[in-house]
Amino acid sequence: DSFRVAQSAIQEARGYVRKEFGPEYLPPKPRYYKSRKGAQGAHEAIRPTSLHRIPEKLREHLTPEQHRLYGLIWNKFLASQMKEALWEKRTFNIQAGKFSLFSSDSRVRFKGFLILYPEDKSFKEKPLPPLEEGETLKLLEILPAQHFTQPPPRFSEASLIKVLEEEGIGRPSTYASIMETIRSRDYVESQKGNFHPTPLGEIVIKLLVKSFPDILNVKFTAQLEDKLDKVEEGKEDWIDLLRSFYGPFASDLSRAQKEMRYV
């Protein structure tokens, strides 16, 4: 979860870019990236031990999966110290009687870090045929299509962890145990890689939200995580924190013991 990189590795990356791609691909100053809130930055980011260990040279020593993974790490690290790509985007306004139609295309003006991803289709140009202002266009075909808004997909393990990170819930060291807990207690089941709540999970969450609304509140949990970090840093007194938490919690717990139905 850390974006920190040793200065020696940054200098190696900049030297490699200058030598292999030319100074035009090198930003004027080294790039530094800020870690996410709550990141445990005691260690470096995942990176190659040396950029001279090129993925292709290691192919025969790695399994296909290991080679693809190492290639991702190698390219990502090198790209982080290269110039950004420059795109030109054009939008065309086409008048068809009383209707206005719009179309756009995009072209790469400077590849920048994209030079490392020649096969990545998400970075491919999507040019339109040459067009001139005032040009008369010929209608070739009308393709009627109806689109419906799709509901958001269910969480996978990766997408759920991403939301936990965005909301400030948990820490990288606890994500694996969170996933294991909801599985082992049969709160969720996995179907085609996505989590689906079980009947038990639905009952439990309804009871908990009703009886402990503060603890089940996303903002409350994130704020408590921040306060625990401050305790660890010596910026907040742990006794005061426990006192502020336990008073309302004890009240909710006492009420739940009387009112919450058993499952």
N, C-alpha and C positions, 0 to 999 in steps of 0.2 A: 504493500500500500504506500510505500515511500517513493517519492520522485527524486530523492537526493542522489547525486552522482559524484564520484570522486573527481577532483579537478584534473588529475592525471588522465582519467578516461575521457573527459570532455576535450582536453587538448589532443589526445590521440584521435578522437573522432574528427575534429576540425582539420588536423593534418591529413587524415585519410580523404576527407572530402576535397580538400584543396588539390591533393595529388591525383586522385582518381577521376574527379569530375570537373575540376577547374575552380578558380576563385569566384566565378560568377554564381556558383551554387553555395557559397559560404556566407552566412550573415556576418555583418561587421563585428558583432560581439557574441560571445558564447550565450546560448539560450539556457535559462534556468526556469524550472517549473515549480509552482507552489503545490505542496501536497494538500490533499483533502483535509477538511476539518476532522480532527480525531485520529489522523494517521499516526502510526507508531513509526517515527522516522529514525529509529536508532540504527537501522541498516540502510544500505544502498538500494536503489531500484534494481530490478532484475536486468542484467545486461551481459553482453559477451565479455569474457575475461580479456579478449583481445580481438579487435576488428580484423586482424590479419588471419584469424581463423574463419575464413570465408565459408558460408554454408556448402557451396559446391565442392570444396576441397574435403569436407568432412562427410559427404554423402555415403561413401563406402563403409564408414565406421559407425553409422547410425541406422536405426530402423526407419522406415518411411515416416512414421508418426513423429519420431524424435527429430528427424530432419526438417519436417514442416514446422514443428514447434521452434526449433533453433532458428530457422529462417525468419519466423515472425519476430523473434526477439532481436535478432541481428539487424533486420531492416528497420524495426521500430526505433531502436536506439540510434542508428545512424541518421534516420530521417529527423530525429528530434534536434539535430544540430545542423540541419540544412535550411536553405531558404524556402519560403512558402511558394506554392505554385500560383501563377497568375492566369486567371480565366477571363475571357471576354464573353459576355452574355448579351444577346440581342433579342429584342422583342418586336414582333411585326404585328401591326394593326391592319387587318384585311376587311375591307368593306364589301359586304355581299347584300346589296339592296338595302333594306332597313336593318339588317343585322351587322353587328361588328364581331369579327372573329379574331382571336389572338393566337399567335404561335411564337415560340422562342427556341433558340438554340444556344449552344455554348461551345467555345473553342479554347484550347490551351494556348496561351501566348508565351508562357515560360514554364517549363516542367517542374523546376524546383525539386522538392523531395519526391515527386511523382515518378522521377526517373528510376526509382527503386522498385516501382510497382507496374511494370509494363503489361502484365497479364491481368491486372485487376480491372474487371469490367465496370466497377462502380466509378472509376475515374476516366472512362472512355468519353471522347468527344461525341456530341450528338448534333452534327451540323445539318442545317436545312440546305436545300438546293440554292444556288445563287439567285438572289432576288434584288430588284431595283425599285426604288421609290417610284410610284405611279404605274408600275407594270400591271398589265391585265393578266389575271390568272384564270386558268381553265378548270372548271369543276370536273373532276374525274369520277368521284364516287361519294355517296352519302352513307355513313355507317351509323345507324341509330343504335344507341346503347343506353342502358339504364343501370345506374349504380346505387347501391344501398350502403348506408353507413354501417360498418361492422362493429359489433361490441368489442371492447378491449379483450385481448387474449388472456387466458389464465396465466398465472405466474409459473415460470420454470424456476429452478433453483437459482440460475444466474440472474434472471430478471427480478426475483424477490430480493436477492442480496443487493442488487443495484438500488432498489427502492430503500432498503435499510440504510445504505450509505447516504442517499440523498436526504433522508429524513433524520439522519444523525442517531439512529437506533443501533445499539450494539457497537462492536469494534471488530476489525478484521480478525482478531484472535478468537472472537466468539461466534462468528457466522457459522462455522462448521457445526458447533454444538447446538445452535438454534435449529439448523436444518435437521440434525439428528433427533432432536427432542420432538419436533412436530411429527416426524415419521414414526419413531419408536412408540409414541403414545397413541398412534392410530388416529391422530387429528386430521391427517391428510393421506391421500394415496396418489401415487404417480400413474398417470395415464398418458402415454405417448410423450413423455418428457415434461408434462405439466402437472402441477399440483391441483388436486380436486379435494374439497373438504369432505370428510366422512360424516355420517349422521352424528357420531360422537363429537367430532370437532365442532359441528354447528351448534349442538346443545351446549357444549362447554363455553364457547365464545359468547353465546347469548347470556348465559348465567353470569359470566365474569364481567361483561360490559354492564349488566344491570346492577351488580353488587359492588364492583370496583371501577366506576367510570373514570376516575382520575388516573389510576394506574394503567388502564387500557387506552388512555388518550396518547396519541402519537407525540404531541408537543410536550406533554408531561414527561414521557420517557426520555425524549431527546434532551430536555432541560436537566433531568436528573443525571444523565450521562455526562453532560458538561460540568455539573457541580462535582461529580466524582473525579473528573479530570483535575479540577481545581484543588480538590483535597489532596490528590496525589502530588500536585505541584507545590503544595504548601500554601495555597492562596485562600483556602477556606477551611474553617474548623469542622472536623468530622462529627463532633458531638452536636453542634448546632444543626448540621445537615440531618443527622439521624432524628433529632428531636422534631424538626420541621416536617420530616416525612412520617415518623411513626405515629404522631398524634392523630392526623386524619385517617391513616391506615388502620389503626387500632379501632377507631370508631366504625369504619366500614366493615372490618372483620367481625366485630361484635354483632353488627346488624345482620351480616350474611349468615352467621352461625344460627341465627334465629329464623331468618326468612328464606334463605336459599334452599331450594329443594334438592334432594339427593338424586344422583344419576344412577 
